[in-house]
Amino acid sequence: MMLTSKMPGAARAVLRQYLSFRLGGLEYALDYRNVRELRPLSAMDRFAEDGTLLNGVAMSRGVIMPIVDMRIAFGPRPPQHDPRTDVIVLQLTNCVMGMVTDGVTDVVLLDDKSIQPMPGAARDVDYLLGIGETAAGRRLIVVDIDKLMAIRRGRELHAA
């Protein structure tokens, strides 16, 4: 959902909804339009275990999808499932896929002007869109989830 702000004397800011989630002690955000559903990991019907990063195959509402454990991709620690471990079911350009996170935080509104470019070498990573700051001052790393998942599928997803 996009909203247009009506601030007097300012250019119209387009607000967009982002889903925020935790991974390895940091908060990330992805465009909410890519979110199909949110499920606790314990509620997923998992029927195949593949490896570490590609955590297996699951079925949700009749759709069979790969499950990627982003906790492994973004940190060296082994996955420990607890009640806060969430799966974000994503509708990507070419597929439906589940993404395991440390937990979903909430839905936030960001406008394009509140997302600043990534500092340093991270600027060259195309799936990192920038650092977004909410009206309350919360900072989130904004990711292009289609690009991030394309990299994971294309490289070492099956080798992990």
C-alpha positions in Angstrom: 0.0 0.0 0.0 1.3 3.5 -0.9 0.1 6.7 0.8 0.7 10.2 -0.3 1.6 12.7 2.4 -0.2 16.1 2.3 2.4 18.3 4.0 2.0 22.0 3.2 4.9 23.6 1.2 6.7 20.3 0.7 6.9 18.0 -2.3 4.5 15.1 -2.0 6.2 12.2 -0.2 5.1 8.7 -1.2 4.9 6.4 1.8 5.3 2.7 1.3 4.7 -0.2 3.8 7.7 -2.3 4.7 7.7 -5.4 6.9 10.5 -5.2 9.5 12.2 -8.3 10.8 15.3 -9.3 12.9 18.3 -11.2 11.8 21.5 -11.5 13.8 20.7 -8.6 16.1 20.0 -6.1 13.3 16.6 -5.0 11.9 15.8 -5.2 8.2 12.9 -4.2 6.1 11.4 -5.4 2.9 8.6 -4.1 0.7 5.4 -5.4 2.1 4.0 -6.0 -1.4 6.3 -9.1 -1.5 4.8 -10.6 1.6 2.2 -13.4 1.0 1.8 -14.5 4.6 3.5 -14.7 8.0 3.8 -18.1 9.8 5.6 -19.3 12.9 8.2 -21.9 11.9 6.5 -24.5 14.1 3.3 -24.1 12.1 4.8 -25.0 8.8 4.3 -28.4 7.3 7.9 -29.3 6.6 8.4 -32.5 4.8 11.9 -32.4 3.5 15.2 -31.3 5.0 17.9 -30.4 2.6 20.8 -28.6 4.2 21.8 -25.7 6.3 20.9 -22.6 4.3 18.2 -24.3 2.2 16.4 -25.5 5.2 14.0 -27.8 3.3 10.7 -27.8 1.6 7.4 -26.9 3.2 3.8 -26.6 2.3 1.6 -23.7 3.3 -2.0 -23.4 2.2 -1.4 -25.9 -0.5 1.7 -24.3 -2.0 5.0 -26.2 -1.9 8.0 -24.0 -1.5 11.7 -24.0 -0.5 12.5 -22.6 3.0 15.7 -20.5 3.3 17.1 -20.0 6.7 18.4 -16.4 6.5 19.7 -16.7 10.1 22.5 -18.9 8.7 23.1 -16.6 5.7 23.4 -13.5 7.9 25.2 -14.9 10.9 27.6 -17.8 11.9 25.4 -19.1 14.8 23.4 -22.4 14.4 19.7 -22.0 14.1 17.8 -22.4 17.4 14.1 -22.5 16.9 12.0 -20.8 19.5 8.4 -19.5 19.5 9.6 -16.2 18.0 11.2 -17.9 14.9 9.0 -16.7 12.0 8.7 -17.6 8.4 7.9 -14.8 6.0 6.3 -16.4 2.9 7.4 -14.3 0.0 5.8 -13.8 -3.4 8.9 -13.2 -5.6 9.0 -12.4 -9.3 9.6 -16.0 -10.2 8.4 -18.1 -7.3 7.0 -18.4 -3.8 9.6 -19.0 -1.0 9.7 -19.1 2.7 12.4 -17.1 4.6 13.2 -18.0 8.2 14.0 -15.0 10.4 14.7 -14.4 14.1 11.3 -12.7 14.2 9.0 -10.3 12.5 8.9 -6.9 14.2 6.1 -4.9 12.6 4.9 -3.0 9.5 6.4 0.5 9.1 5.8 3.3 6.7 8.9 4.8 4.9 9.0 7.4 2.2 11.8 7.3 -0.5 13.5 10.3 1.0 13.9 8.6 4.4 16.0 5.8 2.8 19.7 6.9 2.6 22.3 5.1 0.6 24.4 2.4 2.4 27.7 3.6 3.7 31.1 2.4 2.5 31.6 -0.9 0.6 28.0 -1.9 1.3 26.9 0.7 -1.3 28.1 -1.7 -4.0 25.8 -4.5 -2.9 22.7 -4.2 -5.1 20.2 -5.9 -2.9 20.9 -3.4 0.0 18.7 -0.4 -0.9 19.8 1.7 2.0 19.2 2.7 5.6 15.6 3.7 6.3 14.5 5.8 9.2 11.0 5.8 10.5 9.2 8.9 11.9 10.0 7.6 15.4 13.7 7.5 14.6 14.1 3.7 14.2 16.7 2.7 11.6 16.3 -0.3 9.4 18.4 -1.9 6.6 16.1 -1.9 3.6 16.6 -4.9 1.2 15.3 -5.7 -2.3 14.1 -9.2 -1.5 13.9 -10.3 -5.1 17.6 -9.5 -5.7 18.7 -11.0 -2.4 16.9 -14.3 -3.0 18.1 -14.4 -6.6 21.7 -14.2 -5.3 21.1 -16.9 -2.8 19.5 -19.2 -5.3 22.1 -18.6 -7.9 25.2 -19.1 -5.8 25.6 -21.6 -2.9 22.0 -22.2 -1.9 22.1 -25.9 -2.9 25.7 -26.4 -1.8 25.2 -25.3 1.8 
